[in-house]
Amino acid sequence: MMSRQYCLGILLPDDGPGDYEWYDLAAPAPGELPAIEVGKIPSDGHHAPPALRALGAPARLEPVGRQLVEAGAGTVVWACTSASFIGGLGWARDQAGALADALGVPVTSTALAFLEALDAIGHCRVDLLSPYPDDVTLRLVSFLREAGVSVREDKALDCPYAADSHQADLLAEIRRFRDQHPDTSVPLLVPDTAVNSLARLAALGREAGSVVLTANQVTLWAGLKRLGWRLRPDEAFLGDLALL
């Protein structure tokens, strides 16, 4: 078993193609990142609130989380935005707390990582480009509001499944969003860990003309932070790490 100081555990819905960038990050690399273990949670990827609540149940996540800890993970992140905000802020905190108690290591989630990242860069007002359908996007807006974050402009791409989010042309969608909403004074949030973004953070930022925080970006940052790495969630080098 490897030292827990150098292993990040990622709980990831098993709901999409084999080119999710987390699988590449979990491949052997020359040391710029700690070891990453990915544990797959069975999921059909459906963006419907009842399915998302069921997907995010701690009892469903715990067995795979235990496997990650047994493999050496010193912290675990539930890398699913929608199934970590769908029940609201209290539900998200209870979800992470229940898993931390069960696994005996620090635990957070992508939804909570977004809040932590916004606090770290000093923003409480954002724009939102959501891959989700309208009803799930509204729940994300409500979750952010509960945490003191207001959404200025938002757009739902209405992707019914995670696989649809994965196939979205993110650069083009950001371009269209910015054409409609040219004010670049607040960060742009792009949720959904099905969206590969880490290797394109610099390009996404150029297209948006503002700070862009993506689901996988804040998930990786929050996990690294709990392993003792000290960095800002908007540091550009995170995009370079995904190229290793």
Secondary structure, DSSP 8 states (H G I E B T S, - for coil): ---GGGEEEEEEEE-S-TT-HHHHHTS--SSSS-EEEEEEEE---B--HHHHHHHT-HHHHHHHHHHHHHTT-SEEEE--SHHHHTT-HHHHHHHHHHHHHHHSS-EEEHHHHHHHHHHHHT--EEEEEE-S-HHHHHHHHHHHHHTT-EEEEEEE---SBHHHHHHS-HHHHHHHHHHH----SS-EEE--TTS--GGGHHHHHHHHTS-EEEHHHHHHHHHHHHTT----TT-THHHHHTT-
